[in-house]
């Protein structure tokens, strides 16, 4: 029923009418999608001979209404790109970029990669058809309706959920048919489904009706719950945690403190989250998936829509293997996102920070840095980490806010750039640099960070300092409730300087007396006596001087650095390179620096937070 309603309403007129928010009589449409569709007169009916109640049709209308409402944003984006079509779709000029951002709703803060992907999609349609598409509804077919039940559109006559005596269990009761084609209401019966709640659900949380979906022959319940947390503050923060992105070192975080006199100092030395082994496995799975896709595409060209071809069976096996590898990549990315977000929030709780500032890299485009590096930068899970971080920070009553760094024009921000604090830059500052951390383009095409003399602080310190000085400019999205700092003020940026906690004083090395006479050494640093004769055997004599012993095989994968080129341990006897330890587990491949908070002043104890902080 949902698929039929989507196919009937997949046009510009119906989507605009639903997005307008008013019906034919000028009354505001309800927030529930199924009620809004009924107010507009978009009804559906079950197949002939099938008897279902009204709640089942509500779920179908709710699913179709949500998809139609989400299509409005894609329609406006496609219309804006078509209205400002560039002369060269592969390379827009600065004026064409400004024009397309003005034509797209909220295009000022839209990542460039989204506009570029939509442009490539339109260019592919033009190459196939020889003309431009009229709108997104001609560019894309109606989306498929997923096989799921949105129980949130129902009431107690269709489904109920209550907590059991055990706080970790709940009971879901719903009406389901007893046969595939129910002919009457007698073919429907109540079914009790016990649910084991995960430990992340607080005991006092209010449970809502879940969404049921099938996967691999099992029924999964996406459960939503509500519990009270302290309200996050936009301003009034004195201790902030800054988070910087990296390539091999995925996250670098540290805390800074804003004093009453406006001085900003670092709290401790910071920490790092290095999932090198997890990223190595991720890239190995990506290469396997690319190989399988290339082989499946070659089989598809050979088959050429022939059902009786001898390669049809092999193509089906490859399709199943591609699905399996894709699931492994999705699960690995999800585990990495949750682990990195949990680590970041734990760092904020340990430092007593009341706000987390994350570098905003939504507009990062990996171009001109080589095929391998471009792919690695493009497939980072930054978006998933940010979503998980926002969820966990809200649970810990710590607001999350992305801080937009000052990027110079023409400088592609590389996620692996670090600040060079050993040698401060000489000469006048860069004319376009308007902050303590101004990224400038280097000869290799990457972005490097330079610091003015006296500003010896990592990038996370600059991000946290910029967030504290611009906290009055924090904007809250009314739809999602997310906080962000979207603009940089020069007057506030001038004060975003992390000063050393103790002033560095140079030791007085002026000569006050004669130089002390030193006894010359009779020989260089070596043993004064000959080495004793060792036991006869393959070891031989003990060597002269310092000779490091040979490194033995490390017992665990957690003690070994695994780069992108790490190979798996082979099974042959002749050659056994020290590669990745297969089956070592996720957490043995992700290393986190323990916190070393060297505080100058006593850190106030964090308030009693609500939620799971394990």
C-alpha positions in Angstrom: 0.0 0.0 0.0 2.9 2.4 0.8 4.6 1.7 -2.5 1.3 2.3 -4.5 0.8 5.7 -2.7 4.4 6.7 -3.4 4.0 5.9 -7.1 0.8 7.9 -7.3 2.1 11.0 -5.5 5.6 11.1 -6.9 5.3 14.4 -8.8 6.1 18.1 -8.1 2.5 19.2 -7.5 1.7 16.7 -4.8 5.1 17.2 -3.0 4.7 21.0 -3.0 1.2 20.7 -1.7 2.3 18.5 1.2 5.3 20.7 1.9 3.2 23.9 1.9 1.7 22.8 5.3 -1.9 23.9 4.6 -4.8 22.1 3.1 -7.3 23.4 0.5 -9.2 25.3 3.1 -6.1 27.1 4.4 -5.9 25.2 7.6 -2.5 24.0 8.9 -1.7 20.4 8.3 -1.1 18.1 11.3 2.4 17.0 12.1 1.5 13.3 11.7 2.2 12.4 8.1 -0.8 10.0 7.9 -3.2 12.6 9.2 -1.8 15.2 6.8 -2.3 12.9 3.8 -5.9 12.2 4.9 -6.6 15.9 5.2 -5.3 16.3 1.6 -7.6 13.5 0.4 -4.8 11.0 -0.4 -6.3 7.7 0.6 -5.3 4.1 -0.1 -7.1 0.8 0.1 -5.9 -2.7 0.6 -5.8 -5.3 -2.2 -9.1 -6.9 -3.2 -10.1 -9.6 -0.9 -7.8 -8.6 2.0 -9.3 -7.4 5.2 -7.2 -5.0 7.4 -8.1 -2.5 10.0 -7.7 1.3 9.8 -4.4 1.2 11.8 -2.6 -0.8 9.1 -3.6 1.9 6.5 -2.3 4.5 8.9 1.1 2.9 9.0 1.3 2.8 5.2 0.3 6.4 4.9 2.8 7.4 7.6 5.6 5.7 5.7 4.7 7.3 2.4 4.1 10.7 3.9 7.6 10.8 5.5 9.2 9.9 2.2 7.3 12.5 0.3 8.1 15.2 2.8 11.8 14.3 2.6 11.6 14.6 -1.2 10.9 18.4 -1.0 14.5 19.2 0.0 15.9 17.1 -2.9 13.5 18.8 -5.3 14.6 22.3 -4.3 18.3 21.3 -4.5 17.8 19.9 -8.0 15.9 22.9 -9.1 18.6 25.3 -7.9 21.3 23.3 -9.6 19.4 23.2 -12.9 18.6 27.0 -12.7 22.4 27.8 -12.3 23.8 25.1 -14.6 27.6 25.9 -15.1 29.4 26.1 -18.4 31.7 23.3 -17.2 29.9 20.9 -14.9 33.2 19.4 -13.7 34.7 22.7 -12.6 32.6 25.6 -11.4 34.0 29.1 -11.2 33.8 31.1 -7.9 30.9 33.1 -9.3 29.0 30.0 -10.3 29.5 28.6 -6.8 28.0 31.7 -5.3 25.1 31.6 -7.7 24.2 28.0 -7.0 24.4 28.6 -3.2 22.0 31.5 -3.5 19.6 29.4 -5.6 19.6 26.4 -3.2 17.7 26.8 0.2 20.2 27.2 3.0 23.0 26.8 0.4 25.4 29.0 2.4 26.0 26.2 4.9 25.5 23.3 2.5 28.6 21.1 1.9 30.1 21.4 -1.5 30.2 17.6 -2.0 26.3 17.5 -2.0 26.1 20.0 -4.8 28.8 18.3 -6.7 27.2 14.9 -6.5 23.8 16.3 -7.6 25.6 17.9 -10.6 27.2 14.6 -11.6 23.8 12.9 -11.4 22.3 15.5 -13.7 25.3 15.3 -16.1 24.9 11.5 -16.3 21.2 12.0 -17.2 22.1 14.5 -19.9 24.7 12.1 -21.3 22.1 9.2 -21.5 19.1 11.1 -22.7 20.7 14.0 -24.6 18.7 16.6 -22.7 18.4 18.1 -19.2 15.8 16.7 -16.7 12.8 18.8 -15.8 13.0 18.1 -12.0 14.1 15.5 -9.5 11.0 13.4 -10.2 12.2 12.8 -13.7 15.7 12.4 -12.5 14.9 9.8 -9.9 12.2 7.1 -9.7 9.9 6.8 -6.8 11.7 5.3 -3.8 11.0 1.7 -2.7 8.8 1.2 0.4 10.7 -0.7 3.1 9.1 -3.8 4.7 8.4 -2.4 8.1 5.6 -1.5 10.5 5.6 2.0 11.9 3.7 1.3 15.1 4.1 4.9 16.2 1.2 5.7 13.9 -1.1 3.3 15.8 -2.9 3.5 19.2 -3.8 1.0 21.9 -6.2 -0.9 19.6 -3.3 -2.1 17.4 -0.2 -2.2 19.7 0.8 -1.6 23.3 4.1 -1.7 25.1 4.7 -1.9 28.9 7.6 -2.6 31.1 7.9 -5.9 32.8 8.8 -6.5 36.5 12.5 -6.7 35.4 13.8 -3.2 34.5 15.7 -4.7 31.5 12.6 -6.3 29.8 9.4 -5.0 28.2 6.4 -6.6 26.6 5.1 -5.6 23.2 1.5 -6.7 22.3 0.2 -6.2 18.8 -2.4 -7.6 16.4 -1.0 -9.7 13.5 -2.8 -11.9 10.9 -2.8 -15.6 11.3 -2.7 -16.2 7.5 -1.0 -14.4 4.6 -4.3 -13.2 3.1 -6.7 -12.4 6.0 -10.3 -12.5 4.8 -12.0 -11.2 7.9 -11.2 -9.7 11.3 -11.4 -13.2 12.8 -8.0 -13.9 11.0 -6.3 -11.4 13.3 -5.1 -12.1 16.8 -3.0 -10.6 19.6 0.6 -11.6 19.8 2.9 -11.0 22.8 6.5 -10.2 22.0 8.9 -10.0 25.0 11.8 -7.5 24.3 15.1 -7.4 26.2 16.1 -3.8 26.6 19.7 -2.8 26.1 21.7 -1.3 29.0 21.6 2.1 27.4 17.8 2.5 28.2 17.5 4.0 31.7 15.2 2.3 34.1 12.9 5.3 34.4 12.6 6.1 30.7 9.2 6.2 29.0 9.0 3.6 26.2 7.3 4.4 22.9 6.0 2.0 20.3 8.8 0.7 18.1 9.3 0.2 14.4 9.3 -3.5 13.4 11.4 -4.7 10.5 12.7 -8.1 9.3 16.3 -8.9 8.7 17.8 -12.3 8.0 14.6 -14.0 9.0 14.4 -12.3 12.4 12.2 -9.4 13.6 14.1 -6.4 14.9 12.5 -3.6 17.0 13.8 -0.1 16.7 12.7 1.2 20.1 12.4 4.9 21.0 12.4 6.1 24.6 12.3 9.4 26.4 13.9 10.5 29.7 14.7 13.8 31.3 18.2 15.3 31.0 19.4 18.8 32.1 19.0 21.5 29.5 22.1 22.4 27.6 23.4 26.0 27.8 24.6 27.9 24.8 26.8 30.3 26.9 28.5 30.5 30.3 31.1 27.8 29.7 34.5 28.1 31.2 36.0 24.7 30.5 35.7 23.3 26.9 36.9 20.2 25.1 38.3 20.7 21.6 38.3 17.8 19.2 40.5 17.7 16.1 40.1 15.2 13.2 43.0 13.1 11.9 43.7 10.4 9.3 45.6 7.7 11.2 45.0 9.3 14.6 41.3 9.7 14.2 40.7 12.0 17.1 42.9 14.4 19.1 41.2 16.0 22.1 42.1 18.3 24.9 40.5 20.8 27.4 41.1 24.5 27.8 40.0 26.9 30.6 38.6 30.4 30.2 39.7 32.5 33.2 37.9 35.6 34.6 40.4 38.0 33.0 39.8 36.5 29.6 43.0 34.4 29.6 42.8 30.9 28.0 45.1 28.1 29.2 45.3 24.5 28.4 44.2 21.9 30.9 46.7 19.0 30.6 48.4 17.6 27.6 45.4 16.1 25.7 44.9 12.6 24.4 44.5 10.7 21.1 42.3 8.0 19.7 44.2 5.8 17.2 42.2 3.0 15.6 44.9 2.1 13.1 44.1 -1.6 13.1 40.3 -0.9 12.6 41.0 1.5 9.7 43.4 -1.1 8.2 40.6 -3.7 8.2 38.2 -1.2 6.9 40.4 -0.4 3.9 41.0 -4.1 3.3 37.3 -4.7 3.1 36.9 -1.7 0.8 39.4 -3.2 -1.6 37.7 -6.5 -1.5 34.3 -4.8 -2.2 35.7 -2.9 -5.1 37.1 -6.1 -6.6 33.8 -7.9 -6.3 31.9 -5.0 -7.8 34.2 -4.9 -10.8 33.9 -8.6 -11.3 30.1 -8.5 -11.0 29.9 -5.7 -13.5 32.0 -7.7 -15.9 29.7 -10.7 -15.5 26.7 -8.4 -16.1 28.1 -7.2 -19.3 28.8 -10.7 -20.5 25.3 -11.9 -19.5 23.6 -9.0 -21.3 20.1 -9.7 -19.9 20.2 -13.3 -20.9 18.4 -15.5 -18.4 19.9 -18.8 -19.6 23.5 -17.6 -19.6 26.0 -19.9 -17.8 27.3 -17.0 -15.7 23.9 -16.2 -14.1 24.6 -18.4 -11.1 28.0 -17.0 -10.6 26.7 -13.5 -10.8 24.1 -14.3 -8.1 26.8 -15.7 -5.8 28.9 -12.5 -6.3 25.8 -10.4 -5.5 25.4 -12.2 -2.2 29.1 -11.9 -1.4 28.9 -8.2 -2.1 26.0 -7.8 0.3 27.9 -9.8 3.0 31.0 -7.6 2.7 29.0 -4.4 2.7 27.3 -5.5 5.9 30.7 -6.2 7.5 31.8 -2.7 6.5 28.7 -1.1 7.9 29.0 -3.0 11.2 32.7 -2.0 11.5 31.9 1.7 10.8 29.1 1.7 13.3 31.3 0.1 16.1 34.1 2.6 15.3 31.6 5.6 15.5 30.2 4.5 18.9 33.7 3.8 20.3 35.1 7.2 19.2 32.1 9.1 20.4 32.1 7.3 23.8 35.8 8.1 24.2 35.3 11.8 23.4 32.4 12.2 25.9 34.4 10.4 28.5 37.3 12.8 28.0 34.9 15.8 28.5 33.5 14.3 31.7 37.0 13.6 33.1 38.2 17.1 32.4 35.0 18.7 33.8 34.2 20.3 30.5 30.6 21.6 30.0 30.8 21.9 26.2 32.5 20.0 23.3 33.7 21.9 20.2 34.3 19.8 17.1 36.0 21.0 13.9 33.5 21.4 11.2 34.7 19.4 8.1 31.4 19.0 6.3 32.8 20.8 3.2 36.0 18.7 3.1 36.7 17.5 -0.4 39.5 15.0 -1.0 41.0 16.1 -4.3 44.5 16.3 -5.7 46.2 14.2 -3.0 46.5 10.9 -4.8 44.0 8.1 -5.5 44.6 6.2 -2.2 44.7 9.2 0.1 41.6 10.8 -1.6 39.7 7.5 -1.0 40.7 7.3 2.6 39.7 10.9 3.3 36.4 10.5 1.6 35.3 7.3 3.4 36.0 8.5 7.0 33.0 8.0 9.3 33.0 11.6 10.6 29.3 12.1 10.1 28.4 9.0 12.1 30.8 9.9 14.9 29.3 13.4 15.1 25.7 12.0 15.4 26.8 9.5 18.1 28.7 12.2 19.9 25.6 14.5 19.9 23.5 11.7 21.3 25.9 10.8 24.1 26.7 14.4 25.0 23.0 15.2 25.3 22.7 12.2 27.7 25.6 13.5 29.7 24.1 17.1 29.8 27.0 18.5 27.7 26.1 20.5 24.7 27.8 19.7 21.4 28.8 22.4 19.0 30.8 22.3 15.8 33.4 25.1 15.5 34.1 26.2 11.9 37.8 26.9 11.5 39.3 29.7 9.4 40.3 28.1 6.1 42.2 30.2 3.7 40.9 30.4 0.1 42.4 27.7 -2.0 43.7 25.6 0.9 42.2 22.1 1.0 42.1 21.2 4.7 43.9 17.9 5.2 42.6 15.9 8.2 46.1 14.8 9.1 47.7 18.3 9.4 49.3 19.2 12.7 50.8 22.4 14.1 54.5 22.9 14.1 55.3 24.4 17.5 59.1 23.8 17.4 59.9 26.5 14.9 57.6 29.5 15.0 57.1 31.3 11.7 59.2 34.3 10.9 58.3 37.5 9.1 54.9 39.2 8.9 51.8 37.2 9.3 49.9 35.9 6.3 47.5 38.6 5.0 44.5 36.2 4.9 45.2 34.7 8.3 42.7 35.9 10.8 43.2 33.6 13.8 45.8 31.8 15.9 45.5 28.8 13.6 45.5 29.8 9.9 45.9 26.9 7.5 47.9 27.8 4.5 48.4 25.8 1.3 51.7 24.0 1.1 53.7 22.9 -2.0 52.3 19.4 -1.9 48.8 20.6 -2.1 47.9 19.8 1.5 47.0 22.2 4.3 49.6 22.9 7.0 49.0 24.8 10.1 51.3 27.6 11.3 51.3 29.3 14.7 52.5 32.8 15.7 55.4 33.0 18.2 54.2 32.1 21.7 51.2 30.0 20.6 52.5 26.6 21.2 49.3 24.6 21.3 47.8 21.7 19.2 44.9 22.2 16.9 42.4 21.0 19.5 43.4 24.0 21.6 42.7 26.4 18.8 39.3 24.8 18.2 38.3 25.0 21.9 39.6 28.5 22.3 37.7 29.7 19.3 34.5 28.1 20.6 34.9 29.7 24.1 35.4 33.1 22.6 32.5 32.7 20.1 30.1 31.0 22.5 27.7 34.0 22.4 27.5 33.4 18.6 26.2 29.8 19.0 23.1 29.2 17.0 20.6 26.4 17.7 18.7 24.7 14.9 15.0 24.8 15.7 14.3 21.6 13.8 17.0 19.3 15.2 18.2 21.3 18.3 21.8 21.0 17.2 24.2 23.8 18.1 26.8 25.3 15.8 29.0 28.3 15.4 28.6 29.3 11.8 30.6 32.6 11.6 33.9 33.9 12.9 34.2 37.4 14.2 37.6 39.1 13.9 37.3 40.9 17.2 36.6 37.7 19.1 39.1 35.7 17.0 41.9 38.0 18.2 41.3 36.9 21.8 41.2 33.1 20.9 44.8 32.5 22.0 45.9 29.6 24.2 48.6 31.0 26.5 51.0 28.8 28.4 50.1 28.1 32.0 53.6 29.1 33.2 55.7 31.7 31.4 58.7 30.2 29.7 61.9 31.8 31.0 65.3 31.1 29.4 68.0 29.8 31.8 70.8 32.3 32.3 73.9 30.8 30.6 76.3 33.7 31.1 79.8 32.6 32.2 80.6 33.4 35.8 84.0 31.6 36.2 86.7 29.6 34.5 85.8 26.5 32.6 86.1 23.3 34.7 88.9 21.0 33.5 87.6 17.7 32.2 89.7 14.5 32.2 90.1 13.3 28.6 88.7 9.8 27.9 91.2 7.2 27.0 88.7 5.7 24.5 85.2 6.2 23.2 82.2 4.9 25.1 82.9 1.2 25.1 83.7 -1.5 27.6 87.0 -1.1 29.5 87.5 -4.9 29.6 87.3 -7.5 26.9 84.1 -9.4 26.7 84.2 -12.8 28.4 84.1 -15.9 26.3 80.5 -17.2 26.1 79.4 -20.7 25.9 80.0 -22.5 22.7 77.0 -22.6 20.4 75.2 -20.6 17.7 75.1 -17.5 19.9 78.9 -17.0 19.9 80.6 -14.2 21.9 78.7 -11.3 23.6 79.2 -8.3 21.2 81.2 -5.3 22.2 79.3 -2.2 23.3 75.5 -1.9 23.2 73.7 -4.4 21.0 69.9 -4.4 21.3 68.5 -7.9 21.4 66.3 -9.2 18.6 62.6 -8.4 19.0 60.4 -11.3 19.7 57.0 -11.8 18.2 54.5 -9.7 20.0 51.7 -11.7 21.7 48.8 -9.4 21.0 47.7 -7.2 18.2 47.1 -4.3 20.6 50.9 -3.8 20.9 51.6 -3.6 17.2 51.1 -0.6 14.9 49.0 -1.6 11.9 49.1 0.7 9.0 47.0 0.7 5.8 49.5 -1.6 4.1 49.2 -4.3 6.9 48.7 -7.7 5.5 47.0 -10.7 7.1 49.1 -13.5 8.6 49.7 -16.2 6.0 49.3 -19.9 6.5 52.5 -21.1 4.8 55.5 -22.1 6.8 58.3 -20.6 4.7 57.5 -16.9 5.1 55.5 -15.5 8.0 55.5 -11.6 8.0 54.2 -10.0 11.1 50.8 -8.8 9.9 47.5 -8.3 11.6 46.5 -10.9 14.1 43.3 -12.2 12.7 40.4 -12.6 15.2 42.0 -10.3 17.8 38.8 -8.3 18.2 37.7 -4.7 17.7 39.1 -3.2 20.9 42.5 -4.7 20.5 42.9 -2.7 17.3 41.8 0.7 18.7 44.3 2.5 21.0 43.4 5.5 23.1 45.9 7.7 25.0 45.1 7.7 28.7 44.2 11.1 30.0 47.0 13.1 31.6 45.3 16.2 33.0 48.0 18.4 34.5 45.7 21.0 36.0 47.0 24.4 37.1 43.9 24.9 39.3 41.6 22.4 40.9 39.0 21.3 38.4 35.5 21.6 39.7 33.7 18.3 40.1 31.1 17.7 37.3 27.5 17.9 38.3 25.4 14.8 38.9 24.6 13.8 35.3 21.7 11.8 34.2 22.2 8.8 32.0 24.7 6.0 31.4 28.3 7.2 31.6 30.0 3.8 31.4 
